[in-house]
Amino acid sequence: MASNGDVKDIHNSESTKTLLKSDALYEYMLKTMVYPRENEFLRELRLITKEHTYGFMSSPPDEGQLLSLLLKVMGAKNTIEVGVFTGCSVLATALAIPDDGKVVAIDVSREYFNLGLPVIKKAGVAHKVDFREGPAGPILDGLIADEEHEASFDFAFVDADKPNYGKYHEQLLRLVRVGGVLAYDNTLWGGSVAMPDDTPLTEDDIDVRDAMREFNARIAADARVEPVQLPIADGITLCRRIA
Ligand SMILES: C[S@@+](CC[C@H](N)C(=O)[O-])C[C@H]1O[C@@H](n2cnc3c(N)ncnc32)[C@H](O)[C@@H]1O
């Protein structure tokens, strides 16, 4: 439709269709569609986590809402999470899977997980959470070594050390069934993946930006998965395993 005076077309040949244009728009989404429908225990854990020094590491509630819907649409029962922190996404998962479902939740720190555990218990879903303490690489290798786990998971969510995403991808392709989904968090890393190389960034951010660029290129070229990259939160890449 053509512009009419001051009324601008929402979409035109000069614009992109991304909706992430302002903090106000994000606040609008949260207030309109996320907070009013947020599970009371997810809210409690979100508010506890917000007070933690590293509270920024937690996935935001709109991401939890997406994971929850996706898991329910898929009918996912058995899942893996790499990078648990206080358990916001683990709780969203445990609430979304059936009562006899399981989330194998891996983190190097039990201390972080213990902060969220009382809320997970109060929510009545602790029996669905199988927490494993330690570095994810060897723990995933342990699962692979046990034949009963081969292609036995419906879904995996990776939200830990970014430089190892490529390695986790190879391991998870052994554990997630064909038709299942592997989800990777932070794949746009604050937009830094598309910033000029000389943009001033911390050494850590340069390392993660480079790791994410490499990982994104690897996934784009991986014929074993059908990927989609969502500009939600910090960028979420969903990969449906097809081979
Ligand atoms: C971004 S936080 C996870 C946030 C969580 N998914 C949520 O939604 O609240 C990353 C977590 O990964 C964990 N981590 C970092 N390196 C790891 C590794 N090699 N193996 C397992 N966990 C790791 C950290 O201890 C931290 O708790």
The ligand as an SDF file (V2000), in Angstrom:
LIG
                    3D

 27 29  0  0  0  0  0  0  0  0999 V2000
   24.0010  -18.5640   30.1890 C   0  0  0  0  0  0  0  0  0  0  0  0
   24.1010  -19.6010   31.5730 S   0  0  0  0  0  0  0  0  0  0  0  0
   22.7420  -20.7030   31.3580 C   0  0  0  0  0  0  0  0  0  0  0  0
   21.4290  -20.0150   31.5170 C   0  0  0  0  0  0  0  0  0  0  0  0
   20.2430  -20.9510   31.6180 C   0  0  0  0  0  0  0  0  0  0  0  0
   20.1000  -21.7570   30.4190 N   0  0  0  0  0  0  0  0  0  0  0  0
   18.9880  -20.1300   31.8600 C   0  0  0  0  0  0  0  0  0  0  0  0
   18.1450  -20.0620   30.9930 O   0  0  0  0  0  0  0  0  0  0  0  0
   18.8700  -19.5170   32.9250 O   0  0  0  0  0  0  0  0  0  0  0  0
   25.5010  -20.5870   31.1730 C   0  0  0  0  0  0  0  0  0  0  0  0
   25.7890  -21.7110   32.1640 C   0  0  0  0  0  0  0  0  0  0  0  0
   26.7170  -22.5880   31.5340 O   0  0  0  0  0  0  0  0  0  0  0  0
   27.5470  -23.1330   32.5150 C   0  0  0  0  0  0  0  0  0  0  0  0
   28.7480  -23.6400   31.8510 N   0  0  0  0  0  0  0  0  0  0  0  0
   29.7780  -22.9350   31.3230 C   0  0  0  0  0  0  0  0  0  0  0  0
   30.6760  -23.7580   30.7620 N   0  0  0  0  0  0  0  0  0  0  0  0
   30.1830  -25.0170   30.9080 C   0  0  0  0  0  0  0  0  0  0  0  0
   30.6360  -26.2940   30.5140 C   0  0  0  0  0  0  0  0  0  0  0  0
   31.7900  -26.4690   29.8640 N   0  0  0  0  0  0  0  0  0  0  0  0
   29.8810  -27.3630   30.8210 N   0  0  0  0  0  0  0  0  0  0  0  0
   28.7060  -27.2240   31.4860 C   0  0  0  0  0  0  0  0  0  0  0  0
   28.2280  -26.0280   31.8830 N   0  0  0  0  0  0  0  0  0  0  0  0
   28.9440  -24.9420   31.5880 C   0  0  0  0  0  0  0  0  0  0  0  0
   27.7870  -21.9920   33.4900 C   0  0  0  0  0  0  0  0  0  0  0  0
   28.1310  -22.4920   34.7640 O   0  0  0  0  0  0  0  0  0  0  0  0
   26.4320  -21.2830   33.4640 C   0  0  0  0  0  0  0  0  0  0  0  0
   25.6310  -21.6810   34.5560 O   0  0  0  0  0  0  0  0  0  0  0  0
  1  2  1  0
  2  3  1  0
  2 10  1  0
  3  4  1  0
  4  5  1  0
  5  6  1  0
  5  7  1  0
  7  8  2  0
  7  9  1  0
 10 11  1  0
 11 12  1  0
 11 26  1  0
 12 13  1  0
 13 14  1  0
 13 24  1  0
 14 15  1  0
 14 23  1  0
 15 16  2  0
 16 17  1  0
 17 18  1  0
 17 23  2  0
 18 19  1  0
 18 20  2  0
 20 21  1  0
 21 22  2  0
 22 23  1  0
 24 25  1  0
 24 26  1  0
 26 27  1  0
M  CHG  2   2   1   9  -1
M  END
$$$$
